[in-house]
Amino acid sequence: MKTVKISLNSIDKVKAFVNDVTKFDSDFDLVSGRYVIDAKSIMGIFSLDLSQNIDLNIHSEENLDQILTTLKPYIVE
């Protein structure tokens, strides 16, 4: 599992993010405080505080480089 910080501070960014993660068969969890939600759930994402950076847990080892490349626009360094 790999964890990265991401920023989803607009509705368009959330929509694009969900479209990008649904391309992969891997599981993705968003962690904000004590809440853990499925990153492929657009309704779940809107239940989080999107003004803060969110931890993204990527449950995949095999195509991790491809996933990170796809999600690069959302990752906060």
C-alpha positions as a Python dict, from the first residue, in 0.01 Angstrom:
ca = {
    (1, 'M'): (0, 0, 0),
    (2, 'K'): (117, 351, -80),
    (3, 'T'): (-18, 672, 74),
    (4, 'V'): (-1, 1014, -93),
    (5, 'K'): (-157, 1351, -7),
    (6, 'I'): (-398, 1489, -264),
    (7, 'S'): (-598, 1806, -311),
    (8, 'L'): (-955, 1801, -448),
    (9, 'N'): (-1053, 2165, -404),
    (10, 'S'): (-1310, 2199, -684),
    (11, 'I'): (-1610, 2009, -819),
    (12, 'D'): (-1441, 1961, -1158),
    (13, 'K'): (-1131, 1820, -989),
    (14, 'V'): (-1342, 1571, -793),
    (15, 'K'): (-1521, 1454, -1110),
    (16, 'A'): (-1194, 1415, -1301),
    (17, 'F'): (-1033, 1234, -1006),
    (18, 'V'): (-1317, 980, -980),
    (19, 'N'): (-1300, 921, -1357),
    (20, 'D'): (-923, 860, -1329),
    (21, 'V'): (-934, 618, -1033),
    (22, 'T'): (-1220, 413, -1180),
    (23, 'K'): (-992, 323, -1473),
    (24, 'F'): (-794, 98, -1236),
    (25, 'D'): (-905, -230, -1076),
    (26, 'S'): (-717, -147, -755),
    (27, 'D'): (-883, -25, -436),
    (28, 'F'): (-839, 339, -330),
    (29, 'D'): (-934, 485, 8),
    (30, 'L'): (-951, 852, 104),
    (31, 'V'): (-870, 925, 468),
    (32, 'S'): (-971, 1254, 628),
    (33, 'G'): (-953, 1261, 1006),
    (34, 'R'): (-1147, 959, 1130),
    (35, 'Y'): (-1337, 911, 803),
    (36, 'V'): (-1231, 653, 546),
    (37, 'I'): (-1425, 639, 221),
    (38, 'D'): (-1398, 465, -115),
    (39, 'A'): (-1218, 702, -355),
    (40, 'K'): (-1439, 577, -640),
    (41, 'S'): (-1751, 713, -465),
    (42, 'I'): (-1823, 1068, -580),
    (43, 'M'): (-2092, 1110, -311),
    (44, 'G'): (-1851, 989, -45),
    (45, 'I'): (-1587, 1240, -155),
    (46, 'F'): (-1834, 1527, -126),
    (47, 'S'): (-1898, 1427, 237),
    (48, 'L'): (-1535, 1516, 322),
    (49, 'D'): (-1384, 1857, 401),
    (50, 'L'): (-1235, 1933, 59),
    (51, 'S'): (-1065, 2254, 175),
    (52, 'Q'): (-798, 2035, 339),
    (53, 'N'): (-550, 1796, 178),
    (54, 'I'): (-665, 1433, 196),
    (55, 'D'): (-462, 1113, 232),
    (56, 'L'): (-511, 867, -54),
    (57, 'N'): (-429, 503, 23),
    (58, 'I'): (-352, 306, -293),
    (59, 'H'): (-395, -68, -241),
    (60, 'S'): (-187, -187, -536),
    (61, 'E'): (171, -285, -602),
    (62, 'E'): (171, -401, -964),
    (63, 'N'): (83, -89, -1166),
    (64, 'L'): (174, 170, -901),
    (65, 'D'): (388, 380, -1138),
    (66, 'Q'): (103, 408, -1387),
    (67, 'I'): (-143, 501, -1111),
    (68, 'L'): (88, 770, -971),
    (69, 'T'): (144, 914, -1319),
    (70, 'T'): (-232, 931, -1381),
    (71, 'L'): (-297, 1094, -1041),
    (72, 'K'): (-8, 1343, -1061),
    (73, 'P'): (-237, 1650, -1112),
    (74, 'Y'): (-401, 1584, -773),
    (75, 'I'): (-91, 1496, -567),
    (76, 'V'): (42, 1760, -328),
    (77, 'E'): (417, 1752, -278),
}
